Amino acid sequence: MSAYWVSSYLEIKDEAKLRAYAELAGPAIIGAGGRFLARGLPAATYEAGREERCVIIEFDSVEGAVACHDSTAYQEALTALGDGAVRDLRIVPGA
């Protein structure tokens, strides 16, 4: 069953740290089998929707998504990000 990594950027504090993170995170995620489905600001928001950057990545399984997050390569990306952003990251199983 597929799984989705959903990341909402609640606050971006340092654009340089975010760029450093992205340079490392993209290859780490793709190398772990992740497929970027959407990223950017919302085209429209409804109900309690927020105008914040969102990234959705598909993996073949929850286990694959968790393994990617816990991998050495992705942890290096998180170190580069440091306190540069406040995010809400969730791994959601597919229906």
SVG drawing of the C-alpha trace seen along z (x, -y; Angstrom):
<svg xmlns="http://www.w3.org/2000/svg" viewBox="-15 -34 39 36">
<polyline fill="none" stroke="black" stroke-width="0.4" points="0.0,0.0 1.3,-3.4 2.1,-6.1 2.2,-9.9 4.7,-12.2 2.9,-15.4 4.9,-18.4 3.5,-21.8 5.8,-24.7 4.3,-26.6 7.1,-29.1 10.2,-29.7 12.8,-31.4 15.9,-31.2 15.7,-30.9 19.4,-30.0 19.0,-27.0 15.9,-26.0 17.9,-26.0 20.7,-23.9 18.1,-21.5 16.4,-21.2 19.7,-20.5 20.3,-17.5 16.7,-16.4 15.6,-16.0 18.3,-13.5 17.9,-11.6 14.1,-11.3 14.3,-10.3 17.1,-7.9 14.8,-6.2 12.1,-5.8 10.0,-8.9 8.1,-10.6 7.3,-14.3 3.6,-14.8 3.1,-18.5 5.1,-21.3 4.5,-25.0 1.9,-27.4 -1.8,-26.4 -3.8,-27.5 -6.9,-27.9 -7.7,-27.3 -11.0,-26.4 -12.3,-26.0 -9.4,-26.4 -6.9,-26.3 -3.6,-28.1 -1.5,-29.9 1.7,-27.9 4.1,-25.9 3.2,-22.2 5.0,-19.2 3.5,-15.8 5.7,-12.9 4.5,-9.3 6.3,-6.2 5.5,-2.6 4.8,-1.9 4.7,-3.4 7.9,-1.5 9.7,-3.0 8.6,-6.5 9.8,-6.0 13.1,-4.4 13.7,-7.5 13.0,-9.9 15.3,-7.9 18.1,-7.5 21.5,-9.0 21.1,-11.0 17.9,-12.6 19.1,-13.2 22.0,-15.2 19.4,-17.3 17.6,-17.9 20.8,-19.0 21.3,-21.5 17.8,-22.9 18.3,-23.2 16.1,-26.0 15.5,-27.4 11.8,-26.3 9.0,-25.1 7.2,-22.2 4.4,-19.7 5.5,-16.4 3.2,-13.4 3.3,-10.0 -0.2,-9.0 -1.1,-5.5 -2.8,-5.4 -6.4,-4.4"/>
</svg>
